[in-house]
Amino acid sequence: AMKLQSPPFQALFTPGLRSVAELFEKKNYELRIAGGAVRDLLSGMTPQDIDFATTATPAEMKEMFTSAGVRLINNKGEKHGTITARLHEQNFEITTLRIDVVTDGRHAEVEFTTDWEKDAERRDLTVNSMFLGLDGTLYDFFNGYEDLKNKKIRFVGKANERIQEDYLRILRYFRFYGRIAENPGDHEPSTLQAIKENAKGLAGISGERIWVELKKILLGNHVNHLVRLMYELDIAQYIGLPLDGNLEEFDRVTKNIQSLCPKPMTVLTSLFKVKDDVTNLDLRLKISKEEKNLGLFLVKHRQELTKAGGPEPLRPYQDFIMDSREANTTSKICELLKYQGEEHLLRAMQQWTAPTFPVSGHDLRKMGVSSGKDIGAALQQLREEWKKSGYHMDKEELLSCLKNL
């Protein structure tokens, strides 16, 4: 059996984890690291969060932690077998081994077990189905480590069965493909067939869950390949994407944008031809107001708001920001520049600070302009002069300008 002793693995052993391990050992309950954290550790990465699995039932864990005076937080996971304990300023999420008794494609009713292989069997992908003992021993029932080394993404057991337990696994397959696979198009034909046959099941999955996965796919590798696949396998229609998505524009934008840290919505908008595509996505996925507004902004301005010829290519974007009354226009303009693949202009825009208009109504009153209407009109005229000067004119120049108007 393989034993892992890498620096990222050793770094997990905080005072908190040592205390947890001691408690489980005393009671003879087995405790192992589970799922994604094992995959990350085997890839030489430090996991973002760590899930633990155990042979102890939730009741046994509660009894053990309570007796030891350990604080338990968040009881929501308990019916699924998860207990969260807090030791040494650290949370530990520990789940009892489970078997799915009944699944409806969205949720599962579970039964507790002490059989590690049975628990691994109910997980989605082989690379997510491994366990790691706290001594570094790898427990791998479905060749997940081989698949990880070969950068292969496969379902545990039969793809058809795994997908029908939770249809969201179709999108999880794509997400991990974009994260782990080396080349586009390296899928097992039987997996793609199973996905196509079950695509309709995604219609019953909540929009919020779909959007979480879709956002990660959009920021991963092979995104244009994976989104094309969603159309080929009839998935797009069930997850809020337009039936006639603009795949040519999507290919063009994804080639330019990957290194620019775009927002998921910026990438996705390249599929959309009209504003209704954004509205329909929102109806299906319940995206945030900010995401919806960004999509609508990009669809509206991506063609006509472009760089100027000559020495000031940023001017049209700067003018747009200066004319806008909204607070987050600059961040939308930055996303537009990413969409357009304008890397140099993006850097310049990120360093630019919008100047403040130097004249106020108070200044005009001092000059004898008293009516509110006249002040408003004069300020508007001065703003136009200021804009023409490239926002360089100062207060004195503008006010002397007013005398000549």
Beta strands, then each sheet from edge to edge (+ up, - down):
strand 1: 31-34
strand 2: 51-54
strand 3: 71-73
strand 4: 82-87
strand 5: 90-96
strand 6: 98-103
strand 7: 108-112
strand 8: 131-133
strand 9: 138-139
sheet 1: 3+ 4- 5+ 2+ 1- 8+ 9-
sheet 2: 6+ 7-
end
